C-alpha cells in the first residue's frame, strides 16, 4: 500500500509517519511505501496520478491548504483515497466536494490511524495490489501461486488456472515481488507465494494447486524459518482482528 502524508508541521508529520508505519507493519506482510511531504506544493510537484492508494492531507497548511491540494488531485485522479487531518469541521462541505473518504481528528493516535485503515478496507487494497511487468501487463501479486524462470522468460502460475509468460530476468522479477514480504525463492529460478503453500514437508513446499516445489538443501533451515515467521505474522493479525 502506497501512502502520501502531507503536512507543513514537521513534528506532526513525523508522528503521523511513525503511526502509519507501525499500524501497517502490524496489519500486513508487505513492505509499504510511506512518502512524506512538508507542503502541498512539494507534494504536487512530485505527485503523479495513480502513484498512491491513500493521500492524507493536513487541512490547515500555509500557501496552499489541504482542500486546494485535493481539488488539484481530483482533476486527474478520481480513485485515490483522500483523508484529511483536522482539528475542526470548518471545511466539512469542501471535503465532500473532493470526495474525501474520512477524517483524522487531531490529536492523532494509533487507534485513529487503525480505524481509518480498516474503514478504507486497507486489507482489500493490499490483496488487490499489482505490479507492472516488463511487458506492460499488470500482475496481481496475491494471485500468483509460483513463478519459474527458463530460457530468459518468467512463467507465472496463477490461481485462475491461467499462466502468464514474460521476457525478463529472474533478478528483475525478484526485485518486483520480494518487497511484498510473502514471496520466497526455494531454489534457483523459482519464486513462490507463501499464501499459496498448503504444507511444508521437509525439503519441499506443497502448493495448494498440488505442485511440489523442492527446496535447495543449503537453504532448508532458512526456508523453514521464514515460512514459520510468515505463519506467525499472519496468525497474529487474525487474532488481533
Backbone bond lengths (Angstrom), bond angles and torsions (degrees), N, CA, C in turn:
res aa  C-N    CA-C-N  psi(-1)  N-CA   C-N-CA  omega(-1)  CA-C   N-CA-C  phi
1 X - - - 1.463 - - 1.519 108.90 -
2 X 1.312 116.84 126.53 1.463 121.99 -179.09 1.530 110.00 -101.80
3 X 1.332 115.60 125.71 1.456 121.28 -174.79 1.520 110.52 -127.51
4 X 1.322 116.15 138.64 1.465 122.01 172.73 1.515 108.33 -113.82
5 X 1.339 116.06 131.76 1.461 122.39 177.05 1.521 108.08 -115.72
6 X 1.323 117.42 127.54 1.467 121.49 -174.12 1.527 109.27 -126.94
7 X 1.345 115.82 117.63 1.466 120.50 179.97 1.523 107.79 -160.35
8 X 1.345 117.11 136.41 1.460 119.60 -179.96 1.529 112.83 -88.69
9 X 1.329 117.05 3.74 1.466 122.30 174.11 1.532 106.91 -98.14
10 X 1.328 117.05 108.71 1.461 121.79 -173.53 1.523 112.25 -59.21
11 X 1.306 117.70 -41.59 1.461 120.79 -178.69 1.523 110.98 -68.14
12 X 1.324 116.58 -42.26 1.467 120.49 178.17 1.526 110.59 -63.63
13 X 1.331 116.32 -37.10 1.461 120.93 179.69 1.525 110.83 -66.40
14 X 1.324 117.15 -41.35 1.473 120.45 178.10 1.531 110.80 -63.67
15 X 1.327 116.53 -42.74 1.459 120.21 179.31 1.521 110.93 -63.54
16 X 1.325 116.48 -45.99 1.459 121.17 -179.30 1.526 110.62 -60.66
17 X 1.326 116.81 -44.05 1.454 121.45 179.92 1.522 111.55 -62.10
18 X 1.328 117.05 -43.92 1.466 120.43 -178.96 1.526 111.43 -66.71
19 X 1.332 117.53 -37.22 1.459 120.75 178.80 1.527 111.58 -67.20
20 X 1.320 116.82 -44.14 1.468 119.72 177.78 1.519 111.07 -64.50
21 X 1.320 117.18 -42.45 1.460 120.74 179.71 1.522 110.67 -59.97
22 X 1.313 117.05 -45.24 1.464 121.27 -179.00 1.528 111.77 -64.08
23 X 1.335 116.64 -44.76 1.462 119.47 -177.61 1.522 112.57 -70.32
24 X 1.327 117.16 -39.09 1.462 120.17 178.85 1.512 111.17 -67.12
25 X 1.325 117.81 -36.74 1.461 121.66 178.35 1.522 110.34 -63.35
26 X 1.320 117.46 -37.59 1.461 120.74 178.35 1.524 112.01 -71.16
27 X 1.317 116.89 -33.41 1.463 120.62 -171.53 1.517 114.01 -86.34
28 X 1.356 116.97 -29.76 1.454 119.64 -171.81 1.516 112.38 -132.79
29 X 1.347 115.13 161.08 1.459 121.62 173.51 1.521 111.20 -80.56
30 X 1.315 116.02 -33.28 1.457 120.12 -167.72 1.525 113.05 -68.77
31 X 1.309 115.01 154.71 1.458 120.90 170.42 1.523 107.03 -81.34
32 X 1.300 116.37 117.73 1.457 120.61 -175.30 1.518 110.67 -99.03
33 X 1.310 114.41 148.89 1.458 119.17 179.06 1.518 109.40 -98.50
34 X 1.317 115.27 123.25 1.460 121.19 175.79 1.523 107.58 -122.16
35 X 1.319 116.25 112.72 1.461 121.39 178.60 1.517 109.05 -104.33
36 X 1.325 116.70 138.15 1.464 121.14 179.39 1.524 110.31 -114.96
37 X 1.326 115.56 144.33 1.459 121.47 -178.37 1.528 108.98 -133.77
38 X 1.339 117.53 133.87 1.463 121.74 -175.24 1.530 114.29 -83.99
39 X 1.316 117.27 0.48 1.467 120.05 178.74 1.526 109.34 -165.17
40 X 1.326 114.88 161.52 1.456 119.21 175.84 1.512 112.23 -63.36
41 X 1.330 116.47 -36.26 1.464 120.65 179.61 1.522 111.58 -64.44
42 X 1.337 116.11 -42.33 1.465 120.30 179.85 1.526 110.83 -63.72
43 X 1.336 115.70 -40.07 1.461 119.42 178.57 1.519 111.26 -64.40
44 X 1.325 117.35 -50.21 1.463 120.79 -176.67 1.525 111.94 -63.86
45 X 1.313 117.23 -30.53 1.461 120.88 178.16 1.529 110.73 -65.87
46 X 1.334 116.81 -35.16 1.468 120.86 -176.13 1.526 113.49 -94.56
47 X 1.331 116.47 -20.37 1.453 121.29 -169.28 1.531 113.18 -76.60
48 X 1.341 114.72 143.67 1.464 121.95 168.95 1.519 107.86 -132.58
49 X 1.317 117.33 147.41 1.461 121.80 -179.00 1.526 110.08 -57.96
50 X 1.331 116.01 135.11 1.452 121.50 178.50 1.517 114.50 88.98
51 X 1.323 117.23 -2.66 1.464 120.20 -175.98 1.525 112.65 -74.44
52 X 1.336 117.32 -25.45 1.458 120.41 -174.34 1.526 111.87 -129.58
53 X 1.343 114.94 151.90 1.459 121.54 172.60 1.522 110.42 -88.71
54 X 1.324 116.26 -30.65 1.460 121.60 -178.25 1.528 109.60 -143.03
55 X 1.329 115.73 134.69 1.465 121.65 174.47 1.526 107.65 -122.40
56 X 1.323 116.61 122.85 1.459 122.22 179.08 1.517 108.37 -107.59
57 X 1.318 116.31 118.99 1.465 122.46 -174.59 1.521 111.13 -116.66
58 X 1.319 116.33 130.67 1.460 119.33 169.75 1.535 107.26 -74.36
59 X 1.311 116.65 133.69 1.469 119.24 -178.63 1.525 111.50 -71.55
60 X 1.328 117.32 -44.66 1.462 121.04 -172.77 1.524 111.08 -91.27
61 X 1.324 116.65 78.97 1.460 121.69 174.72 1.524 108.73 -115.56
62 X 1.312 116.80 147.89 1.461 120.84 178.39 1.525 110.36 -71.55
63 X 1.311 116.19 160.50 1.464 125.08 179.00 1.528 111.56 65.67
64 X 1.320 118.56 -66.77 1.465 119.54 179.86 1.528 107.99 -130.48
65 X 1.328 117.27 111.28 1.459 118.85 -176.15 1.535 111.52 -78.20
66 X 1.331 115.26 174.94 1.455 120.20 -175.16 1.515 114.41 -61.56
67 X 1.321 117.15 -34.35 1.469 120.74 179.17 1.523 109.98 -64.56
68 X 1.325 117.21 -44.96 1.468 120.99 179.81 1.522 111.04 -62.71
69 X 1.325 116.45 -39.24 1.474 120.24 178.15 1.530 109.61 -64.58
70 X 1.335 116.45 -44.18 1.466 120.55 -179.64 1.526 111.29 -62.72
71 X 1.326 116.90 -38.48 1.466 120.21 178.83 1.524 110.67 -61.60
72 X 1.329 117.12 -38.63 1.461 119.69 178.92 1.523 111.00 -71.33
73 X 1.326 116.88 -36.93 1.470 120.49 176.67 1.521 110.12 -58.79
74 X 1.325 116.11 -46.52 1.466 120.87 -175.41 1.539 113.46 -67.06
75 X 1.291 117.67 -12.86 1.466 119.50 177.01 1.524 111.49 -66.92
76 X 1.334 117.14 -28.45 1.474 119.80 -177.51 1.520 113.71 -128.82
77 X 1.338 119.06 -9.13 1.456 120.84 -177.84 1.527 109.03 -137.27
78 X 1.330 115.79 103.95 1.462 120.80 -177.92 1.524 112.95 -92.94
79 X 1.326 117.79 -12.37 1.460 120.01 -172.60 1.524 114.55 -99.92
80 X 1.326 118.28 -22.96 1.459 119.24 -177.28 1.529 110.55 -62.47
81 X 1.334 115.67 140.27 1.459 120.57 177.54 1.529 109.08 -77.32
82 X 1.331 116.55 134.41 1.466 122.10 178.53 1.522 109.06 -122.03
83 X 1.322 116.07 132.52 1.463 121.69 173.68 1.516 108.46 -129.71
84 X 1.324 116.09 151.47 1.459 120.73 -178.60 1.527 111.12 -115.73
85 X 1.318 115.13 141.94 1.458 121.80 167.97 1.524 107.12 -94.01
86 X 1.317 116.50 128.93 1.464 118.60 -176.73 1.519 110.70 -155.30
87 X 1.311 115.58 156.85 1.460 121.21 176.49 1.517 111.48 -109.61
88 X 1.351 117.26 1.37 1.465 120.80 178.21 1.517 108.80 -154.41
89 X 1.324 116.19 171.50 1.471 120.87 179.20 1.520 111.96 -102.30
90 X 1.318 116.29 25.20 1.467 121.50 -175.41 1.521 112.54 -58.00
91 X 1.351 116.66 -34.71 1.462 120.22 -175.11 1.533 111.95 -103.64
92 X 1.309 117.75 25.56 1.469 120.64 -174.71 1.525 112.67 -54.67
93 X 1.328 117.49 -46.68 1.466 120.67 -177.81 1.520 111.48 -62.13
94 X 1.336 115.96 -41.74 1.466 120.53 -179.11 1.525 111.80 -65.26
95 X 1.331 117.23 -34.50 1.469 119.46 -179.22 1.523 110.95 -69.65
96 X 1.328 117.85 -33.21 1.463 120.24 174.82 1.522 110.41 -62.90
97 X 1.310 117.07 -38.23 1.464 121.70 -176.82 1.517 112.38 -63.30
98 X 1.343 117.25 -29.31 1.472 120.35 179.82 1.516 111.01 -100.79
99 X 1.352 116.73 13.89 1.465 122.26 175.98 1.532 111.69 57.07
100 X 1.332 114.97 49.57 1.467 119.23 177.00 1.521 109.55 -69.78
101 X 1.317 115.58 142.10 1.470 120.58 -176.79 1.517 112.73 -83.78
102 X 1.343 116.94 -35.10 1.457 118.88 -176.19 1.525 110.68 -169.05
103 X 1.328 114.91 175.00 1.463 122.93 175.78 1.523 109.31 -115.33
104 X 1.313 115.55 152.12 1.453 122.14 163.15 1.519 105.50 -114.09
105 X 1.316 116.15 105.00 1.466 120.92 -177.27 1.523 109.93 -76.94
106 X 1.313 116.17 127.92 1.460 120.27 177.81 1.528 109.94 -75.07
107 X 1.357 117.87 145.65 1.468 127.21 0.89 1.534 112.15 -73.56
108 X 1.328 116.51 141.66 1.457 122.02 -178.20 1.528 109.82 -76.79
109 X 1.336 116.44 134.91 1.463 122.08 177.57 1.526 109.67 -128.54
110 X 1.329 115.46 166.79 1.467 120.42 177.63 1.526 110.97 -60.43
111 X 1.328 117.19 -38.52 1.464 121.27 -179.78 1.525 111.45 -63.39
112 X 1.328 116.88 -39.43 1.466 120.23 179.50 1.516 111.78 -68.20
113 X 1.336 116.87 -38.19 1.468 120.76 177.52 1.529 110.10 -65.80
114 X 1.324 116.82 -43.66 1.464 120.97 178.30 1.521 110.82 -61.17
115 X 1.342 116.54 -43.73 1.460 120.92 179.31 1.525 110.68 -60.57
116 X 1.321 116.46 -40.81 1.466 120.67 179.18 1.521 110.58 -63.21
117 X 1.324 116.96 -46.60 1.460 120.65 -178.14 1.524 111.63 -63.31
118 X 1.325 116.89 -38.92 1.464 119.56 177.21 1.525 110.96 -68.59
119 X 1.310 117.17 -38.90 1.465 120.74 179.79 1.523 111.09 -64.68
120 X 1.323 116.39 -35.81 1.461 120.75 178.10 1.508 112.23 -75.94
121 X 1.363 116.10 -5.00 1.462 121.53 -173.74 1.520 109.56 56.78
122 X 1.335 114.66 54.59 1.459 120.87 -177.61 1.524 112.01 -61.17
123 X 1.335 116.44 -30.62 1.465 118.90 178.63 1.527 111.01 -62.70
124 X 1.353 115.28 -40.29 1.460 119.14 178.82 1.525 110.74 -67.65
125 X 1.334 116.25 -38.23 1.463 119.71 176.69 1.517 110.13 -59.88
126 X 1.333 115.56 -44.06 1.463 119.46 -178.58 1.523 111.42 -64.42
127 X 1.325 117.43 -40.51 1.459 120.85 -179.40 1.524 111.83 -66.53
128 X 1.309 116.73 -25.10 1.464 119.67 -178.46 1.530 113.13 -95.70
129 X 1.343 116.63 4.89 1.464 119.66 -178.27 1.526 111.30 -60.66
130 X 1.310 115.50 137.51 1.453 121.51 179.14 1.526 110.02 -126.14
131 X 1.324 114.92 158.78 1.458 120.97 171.53 1.516 107.79 -121.49
132 X 1.304 116.05 154.40 1.458 121.35 179.72 1.519 108.79 -93.91
133 X 1.315 116.52 118.88 1.461 121.78 -179.92 1.532 110.42 -78.40
134 X 1.337 117.38 162.62 1.472 120.08 -179.37 1.525 114.57 -56.71
135 X 1.347 117.98 -23.76 1.469 119.80 179.30 1.528 112.14 -88.26
136 X 1.350 116.85 3.82 1.454 120.62 178.70 1.507 114.69 92.52
137 X 1.333 117.92 -6.22 1.465 120.98 -179.81 1.521 110.09 -78.12
138 X 1.344 115.43 144.71 1.461 121.01 176.04 1.520 108.59 -89.79
139 X 1.328 116.50 124.19 1.455 121.82 -179.04 1.525 109.28 -106.10
140 X 1.324 116.87 119.22 1.470 121.01 176.79 1.527 107.79 -80.23
141 X 1.308 116.05 111.54 1.471 121.30 -167.38 1.515 113.77 -62.53
142 X 1.340 117.17 -42.81 1.453 118.87 -177.48 1.527 112.65 -70.48
143 X 1.337 116.92 -10.79 1.466 120.39 178.44 1.520 113.04 -88.68
144 X 1.324 116.92 -5.19 1.471 121.04 178.87 1.528 109.35 -81.55
145 X 1.321 117.25 130.85 1.464 121.09 172.46 1.523 108.51 -86.88
146 X 1.335 114.88 -55.50 1.460 120.54 173.28 1.522 109.00 -159.51
147 X 1.321 116.29 167.25 1.463 121.69 178.79 1.524 108.00 -135.92
148 X 1.312 115.67 146.80 1.465 119.90 -179.08 1.529 109.90 -135.25
149 X 1.325 114.81 143.78 1.457 121.88 -175.80 1.526 110.31 -103.94
150 X 1.347 116.27 134.39 1.463 121.37 177.16 1.522 109.17 -162.20
151 X 1.331 115.93 135.39 1.468 121.14 175.63 1.530 112.95 52.90
152 X 1.306 116.11 47.15 1.472 123.33 176.62 1.522 113.40 66.57
153 X 1.335 116.72 19.68 1.458 120.04 -179.74 1.523 110.08 -132.66
154 X 1.349 115.06 147.10 1.457 121.48 172.02 1.528 108.28 -105.28
155 X 1.311 115.49 129.59 1.463 121.42 178.83 1.532 108.67 -111.25
156 X 1.334 116.56 118.76 1.456 121.97 -178.01 1.526 109.90 -97.55
157 X 1.309 116.23 126.40 1.463 122.84 175.86 1.525 106.93 -97.85
158 X 1.330 115.84 118.50 1.458 121.58 -169.79 1.535 112.10 -106.17
159 X 1.321 116.15 157.94 1.460 121.91 178.80 1.519 111.57 -65.01
160 X 1.318 117.07 -22.00 1.470 121.28 178.43 1.521 112.07 -71.78
161 X 1.347 116.69 -11.83 1.456 120.90 -175.87 1.515 112.60 92.91
162 X 1.324 115.91 -8.13 1.455 120.43 178.83 1.529 110.14 -93.11
163 X 1.318 115.39 168.46 1.460 121.34 178.01 1.522 109.25 -125.26
164 X 1.321 114.80 154.88 1.464 120.13 174.02 1.515 107.74 -134.61
165 X 1.327 115.90 129.24 1.462 121.22 -178.89 1.515 109.48 -117.16
166 X 1.322 116.02 135.55 1.458 120.89 -178.16 1.524 109.01 -137.79
167 X 1.330 116.40 140.43 1.462 120.45 173.35 1.523 108.27 -74.20
168 X 1.319 116.11 113.02 1.462 121.67 -178.99 1.518 108.33 -168.34
169 X 1.308 115.46 156.66 1.459 118.97 176.61 1.528 109.33 -81.45
170 X 1.313 115.26 158.32 1.457 119.85 177.15 1.526 110.36 -61.31
171 X 1.334 116.16 -39.21 1.468 121.25 -179.76 1.525 111.08 -61.93
172 X 1.340 117.90 -38.54 1.468 121.13 178.42 1.523 111.41 -60.83
173 X 1.321 115.77 -45.10 1.462 120.30 -177.70 1.526 110.98 -71.30
174 X 1.324 116.51 -38.27 1.460 119.31 174.93 1.524 111.04 -57.02
175 X 1.318 115.88 -44.73 1.468 120.32 -178.84 1.519 111.51 -61.39
176 X 1.337 117.33 -33.78 1.461 121.23 179.81 1.527 112.57 -75.10
177 X 1.341 116.82 -39.97 1.458 120.28 -169.04 1.523 115.69 -98.28
178 X 1.314 117.84 -33.05 1.462 119.74 -174.11 1.532 114.19 -59.79
179 X 1.337 119.85 -34.03 1.470 118.85 179.16 1.526 114.65 -60.90
180 X 1.342 118.12 -16.82 1.453 119.06 -179.52 1.526 112.25 -71.13
181 X 1.319 117.91 -17.21 1.453 120.39 172.06 1.508 115.78 88.51
182 X 1.330 118.64 -9.00 1.463 119.84 -179.79 1.528 112.78 -120.40
183 X 1.323 116.64 11.16 1.460 120.13 172.58 1.530 109.80 -101.34
184 X 1.327 115.48 146.04 1.459 121.31 -177.47 1.526 108.61 -145.95
185 X 1.325 115.86 145.48 1.463 121.38 177.81 1.526 109.08 -106.19
186 X 1.340 117.89 102.63 1.469 120.52 -177.82 1.528 113.25 -78.22
187 X 1.319 115.52 -17.94 1.463 120.70 178.95 1.523 108.45 -160.96
188 X 1.291 116.89 166.30 1.460 121.34 -177.11 1.526 111.04 -56.96
189 X 1.342 115.45 128.79 1.458 120.90 174.97 1.512 115.45 83.34
190 X 1.333 117.97 8.01 1.473 120.40 -178.71 1.525 109.94 -129.53
191 X 1.330 115.56 136.38 1.462 122.69 171.54 1.518 108.61 -125.10
192 X 1.310 117.23 135.02 1.460 120.02 177.30 1.523 110.40 -125.10
193 X 1.324 114.39 159.32 1.458 122.83 179.60 1.528 107.94 -101.01
194 X 1.331 117.95 115.59 1.456 121.49 -178.78 1.527 112.41 -55.84
195 X 1.336 117.90 -30.99 1.450 120.22 178.99 1.529 112.33 -63.71
196 X 1.327 115.97 -22.18 1.464 121.17 -176.99 1.527 113.11 -101.71
197 X 1.324 117.02 12.53 1.460 121.20 176.10 1.533 109.20 -84.89
198 X 1.325 116.04 126.89 1.461 120.33 175.88 1.518 110.64 -86.15
199 X 1.350 116.27 -36.37 1.455 119.59 -177.38 1.522 110.07 -163.81
200 X 1.321 115.36 142.56 1.464 121.87 171.07 1.518 106.74 -100.37
201 X 1.320 115.50 119.03 1.464 119.95 -176.25 1.517 110.38 -125.22
202 X 1.336 116.48 94.87 1.455 121.10 176.31 1.505 113.41 62.02
203 X 1.317 115.64 -98.54 1.459 120.74 -174.83 1.522 112.97 -111.01
204 X 1.340 117.16 26.09 1.465 118.83 179.28 1.527 110.42 -158.08
205 X 1.334 114.56 155.72 1.465 122.00 172.77 1.523 108.25 -103.28
206 X 1.326 116.80 129.86 1.458 121.04 171.13 1.510 107.14 -96.61
207 X 1.339 116.64 118.57 1.448 121.06 -177.78 1.526 110.46 -86.73
208 X 1.326 116.61 161.74 1.454 121.71 -176.31 1.526 113.08 -65.69
209 X 1.342 117.01 -20.02 1.468 119.15 177.60 1.524 111.79 -88.01
210 X 1.347 116.79 4.00 1.462 121.22 178.77 1.507 115.01 96.09
211 X 1.330 117.80 -7.98 1.462 121.66 179.92 1.528 110.47 -72.99
212 X 1.328 116.42 138.47 1.460 121.87 173.94 1.522 108.90 -104.85
213 X 1.323 116.43 124.79 1.456 121.50 -179.41 1.526 108.91 -114.87
214 X 1.337 117.18 112.81 1.472 120.95 -178.92 1.530 111.40 -65.29
215 X 1.322 115.05 153.42 1.457 122.30 175.97 1.527 108.25 -108.88
216 X 1.317 116.61 129.00 1.460 120.37 177.10 1.533 109.44 -56.95
217 X 1.326 116.54 136.60 1.460 120.63 -173.52 1.525 112.69 -56.12
218 X 1.323 116.61 -38.40 1.467 120.03 -174.90 1.524 113.18 -69.58
219 X 1.334 118.33 -15.56 1.473 119.55 -178.74 1.532 112.47 -118.76
220 X 1.322 117.52 16.57 1.471 120.25 -178.99 1.529 111.76 -57.68
221 X 1.328 117.20 -46.11 1.461 120.19 -178.66 1.529 111.13 -65.64
222 X 1.330 115.99 -39.23 1.456 120.00 178.77 1.525 110.62 -65.71
223 X 1.333 116.95 -39.57 1.464 121.47 178.83 1.523 110.29 -62.17
224 X 1.322 116.38 -44.92 1.459 120.25 179.38 1.527 111.15 -63.33
225 X 1.329 116.25 -41.80 1.463 120.97 -179.00 1.522 111.40 -65.35
226 X 1.342 116.67 -45.54 1.460 119.59 -177.78 1.528 111.87 -68.83
227 X 1.336 116.53 -37.60 1.462 118.46 178.84 1.522 110.83 -69.13
228 X 1.323 117.74 -37.83 1.465 121.47 176.83 1.522 110.58 -63.71
229 X 1.324 116.51 -40.84 1.464 120.47 178.29 1.523 110.57 -63.98
230 X 1.327 117.01 -42.11 1.462 121.77 177.52 1.529 110.25 -59.74
231 X 1.335 116.94 -46.52 1.462 120.57 -179.58 1.531 110.98 -61.70
232 X 1.327 116.45 -40.53 1.461 120.75 -179.96 1.519 110.72 -64.16
233 X 1.341 116.95 -45.15 1.466 120.55 -179.84 1.527 110.33 -62.05
234 X 1.317 116.17 -43.90 1.460 120.51 -177.89 1.511 111.08 -64.80
235 X 1.343 116.45 -44.86 1.468 120.39 179.50 1.521 110.80 -64.88
236 X 1.327 117.04 -39.32 1.458 121.00 -179.38 1.523 111.03 -61.23
237 X 1.338 116.82 -42.18 1.460 120.45 179.19 1.521 111.61 -65.44
238 X 1.354 116.51 -39.12 1.463 120.20 -179.59 1.524 110.62 -66.38
239 X 1.318 117.04 -38.32 1.458 121.06 178.13 1.518 110.11 -65.69
240 X 1.353 116.58 -42.68 1.464 120.90 179.70 1.507 111.93 -61.51
241 X 1.358 115.76 -37.34 1.457 119.42 -179.11 1.531 111.37 -73.42
